[in-house]
Amino acid sequence: MRKKLIASIMAAIVISIFLPGCSQQTTENSQSTPPASNEATAKASEGAAAKELPETDDVTLRYIINNVSDIYPYDFALEMGYFKAEGVNVEEVEGIAGGGAAVIQAISNGSADIGSAAIPAFINAVKTKTPIRVIYGGPAIAHEENPGYNILVKKGSDIKAPEDLKGKTIALSARGAMMEFFLHLYLNKAGLSINDVDIIVVPAAQHEQVVESGQAVAAVDGSPIADKMIENGVAESLTTMYDAIDPELSSMGWGYIINTDVLKEHPIAAKKLVSALIKSDEYVQAHPDEARKVVAKIFEKRGANPELAKYWKPYKLVDHGLWKDSGIKFWLDFMKNNTTTDTSAISPSDIYTNEYNPYFNK
């Protein structure tokens, strides 16, 4: 009997359904193929021109959901049937992780095999010799149509620049996540660090309340929380992740991971997993309106409000989800210079590999 992850689902719907969108190179077939609602339509998608692989290993890869209302490539591929069409078995485990660090822990302790998180979490995992490896980069973390995280201040606030945040209270929904590193990057523009502000951890669904009441002068959020706070006239965006980081860095950030022991035992399944994700992402980025309907279905199945699908933003899949060392090196250097984590002994190859991506040229 496989272990099942027991995790608490946040009482409030916390969501960041902003995973990037819009591959720069979408194939003709992936643009014309409808959502793979069944095996036959999924097989019609020919997004990744990989060599034909043997039938999948006799394994079922167990997927742990990051957050109850976060929509990731795994979720689309499962709902639209791309894994099944590619010949790889994927099933959701019981429970919700509640964040990238919890996803990594679940994969490490054997409760799950695959999941998603962000680069800083991967660096911390490698530092502690956690058995995970990123095998697919996936869509951009921020881009023109989806700016990613926002630093939100009360509408009409006097806070207009990073230096205005010194000594102020800022609400985050978690510590050590990408949202905190984004805030740190913004503060650095004024020579400040995360230690120059007071961080409080508050569920994202309560950020509107704490900003409106003045309990915090700012909050860091993505869609749909950021959209709703701005739409309700409570907050305005001080900056976005897309504005704060280099375009090359914004093209990567989230990653899709697998337990390294599983990877060694089932490399064919891993290749088919990545191939299915690429085909699914290419369809999603080419058909955002249809993808939004899929998002609504996923929300409904999870007991979340399907109306939140209107806040979902398109994908941008850069270079078929292949990663570059430069993006990893940036975060390794940033963490070394701005946190207590010594990353000197960590190299990009310790974190990720493009080997299982059919577009990778060795």
Secondary structure as the mmCIF struct_conf table of DSSP 4:
data_model
#
loop_
_struct_conf.conf_type_id
_struct_conf.id
_struct_conf.beg_label_comp_id
_struct_conf.beg_label_asym_id
_struct_conf.beg_label_seq_id
_struct_conf.end_label_comp_id
_struct_conf.end_label_asym_id
_struct_conf.end_label_seq_id
HELX_LH_PP_P HELX_LH_PP_P1 SER A 8 MET A 10
BEND BEND1 ALA A 11 ALA A 12
STRN STRN1 SER A 16 SER A 16
BEND BEND2 GLN A 24 GLN A 25
HELX_RH_AL_P HELX_RH_AL_P1 GLU A 28 SER A 32
HELX_LH_PP_P HELX_LH_PP_P2 THR A 33 PRO A 35
BEND BEND3 SER A 37 ASN A 38
HELX_RH_AL_P HELX_RH_AL_P2 GLU A 39 LYS A 43
TURN_TY1_P TURN_TY1_P1 ALA A 44 ALA A 44
BEND BEND4 ALA A 48 ALA A 48
HELX_LH_PP_P HELX_LH_PP_P3 ALA A 50 PRO A 54
BEND BEND5 GLU A 55 GLU A 55
HELX_LH_PP_P HELX_LH_PP_P4 THR A 56 ASP A 57
BEND BEND6 ASP A 58 ASP A 58
STRN STRN2 THR A 60 ILE A 65
BEND BEND7 ASN A 66 ASN A 67
TURN_TY1_P TURN_TY1_P2 VAL A 68 SER A 69
HELX_RH_AL_P HELX_RH_AL_P3 PRO A 73 MET A 80
TURN_TY1_P TURN_TY1_P3 GLY A 81 GLY A 81
HELX_RH_AL_P HELX_RH_AL_P4 TYR A 82 GLU A 86
TURN_TY1_P TURN_TY1_P4 GLY A 87 GLY A 87
STRN STRN3 ASN A 89 ILE A 96
BEND BEND8 GLY A 99 GLY A 99
HELX_RH_AL_P HELX_RH_AL_P5 GLY A 100 SER A 108
TURN_TY1_P TURN_TY1_P5 ASN A 109 GLY A 110
BEND BEND9 SER A 111 SER A 111
BEND BEND10 ASP A 113 ASP A 113
STRN STRN4 ILE A 114 ALA A 118
HELX_RH_AL_P HELX_RH_AL_P6 ILE A 119 LYS A 127
TURN_TY1_P TURN_TY1_P6 THR A 128 LYS A 129
BEND BEND11 PRO A 131 PRO A 131
STRN STRN5 ILE A 132 TYR A 136
BEND BEND12 PRO A 139 PRO A 139
BEND BEND13 ILE A 141 ALA A 142
STRN STRN6 HIS A 143 HIS A 143
TURN_TY1_P TURN_TY1_P7 GLU A 144 GLU A 145
STRN STRN7 ASN A 146 ASN A 146
STRN STRN8 ASN A 150 LYS A 154
TURN_TY1_P TURN_TY1_P8 LYS A 155 GLY A 156
BEND BEND14 ASP A 158 ASP A 158
BEND BEND15 ALA A 161 ALA A 161
HELX_RH_3T_P HELX_RH_3T_P1 PRO A 162 LEU A 165
TURN_TY1_P TURN_TY1_P9 LYS A 166 GLY A 167
STRN STRN9 THR A 169 LEU A 172
BEND BEND16 SER A 173 ALA A 177
HELX_RH_AL_P HELX_RH_AL_P7 MET A 178 ASN A 188
TURN_TY1_P TURN_TY1_P10 LYS A 189 GLY A 191
HELX_RH_3T_P HELX_RH_3T_P2 ILE A 194 ASP A 196
BEND BEND17 VAL A 197 VAL A 197
STRN STRN10 ASP A 198 VAL A 201
HELX_RH_3T_P HELX_RH_3T_P3 ALA A 204 GLN A 206
HELX_RH_AL_P HELX_RH_AL_P8 HIS A 207 SER A 213
TURN_TY1_P TURN_TY1_P11 GLY A 214 GLY A 214
BEND BEND18 GLN A 215 GLN A 215
BEND BEND19 VAL A 217 VAL A 217
STRN STRN11 ALA A 218 ASP A 221
TURN_TY1_P TURN_TY1_P12 SER A 223 SER A 223
STRN STRN12 PRO A 224 PRO A 224
HELX_RH_AL_P HELX_RH_AL_P9 ILE A 225 GLU A 231
TURN_TY1_P TURN_TY1_P13 ASN A 232 GLY A 233
BEND BEND20 VAL A 234 VAL A 234
STRN STRN13 ALA A 235 THR A 240
HELX_RH_AL_P HELX_RH_AL_P10 MET A 241 ALA A 244
BEND BEND21 ILE A 245 ILE A 245
HELX_RH_AL_P HELX_RH_AL_P11 PRO A 247 SER A 250
TURN_TY1_P TURN_TY1_P14 SER A 251 SER A 251
STRN STRN14 TRP A 254 ASN A 259
HELX_RH_AL_P HELX_RH_AL_P12 THR A 260 GLU A 265
HELX_RH_AL_P HELX_RH_AL_P13 PRO A 267 ALA A 286
HELX_RH_AL_P HELX_RH_AL_P14 PRO A 288 ARG A 302
TURN_TY1_P TURN_TY1_P15 GLY A 303 GLY A 303
BEND BEND22 ALA A 304 ALA A 304
HELX_RH_3T_P HELX_RH_3T_P4 PRO A 306 TYR A 311
HELX_RH_3T_P HELX_RH_3T_P5 VAL A 318 GLY A 321
HELX_RH_AL_P HELX_RH_AL_P15 ASP A 325 ASN A 338
BEND BEND23 THR A 339 THR A 340
TURN_TY1_P TURN_TY1_P16 SER A 344 ALA A 345
HELX_RH_3T_P HELX_RH_3T_P6 PRO A 348 ASP A 350
TURN_TY1_P TURN_TY1_P17 ILE A 351 ILE A 351
STRN STRN15 TYR A 352 TYR A 352
TURN_TY1_P TURN_TY1_P18 GLU A 355 TYR A 356
BEND BEND24 ASN A 357 ASN A 357
TURN_TY1_P TURN_TY1_P19 PRO A 358 TYR A 359
#
